[in-house]
Amino acid sequence: MKTIKTQKYAQIQSNPLDGKSNQQARTIVRKVIPAAQIQGFFSDESWEGIKQIWNAFDNAGLSWGIMKSDYYPSFDGNPMGGKNWDVEINFTNNKGKPTKIYVKVTAAGAGSVEDPLSRYDITVTVG
């Protein structure tokens, strides 16, 4: 019997923000976010629009993590007015200093009064 050995190699991708100024890094992050794919309204229960942002961060090789996520109340006090995600993106800037960029992603309920998150839109702030 012939045995075939195979190896899988992890693709090593360097962080594209390393060595950039803070402003350059923020500009790169803004360009990584798939603006055309997060425009308009979404009608799903699994945050597909938000997942497109996370996938874009991964595909770009960014070192990122969700620090906090929570729902916020709608006008009637229902805790389903929308959801926020606070994200940190880590890199080493052009001065050799470990640095973080903070991103806030918001899915705002745009559905009915009875079900505000039956539809949502997305805003992203890079700071």
Buried (B, 14 or more C-beta within 10 A) or exposed (E): EEEEEEEEEEEEEEBBBBBBEBEEBBEBBEEBBBEEBBEEEBEEEEBEBBEBBBEBBEEBBBBBEEEEEEBEEBEEEBEBBBBBBBBBBBBBBBEEEEBBBEBBBBBBBBBEEEEBBBBBBBEBEBE
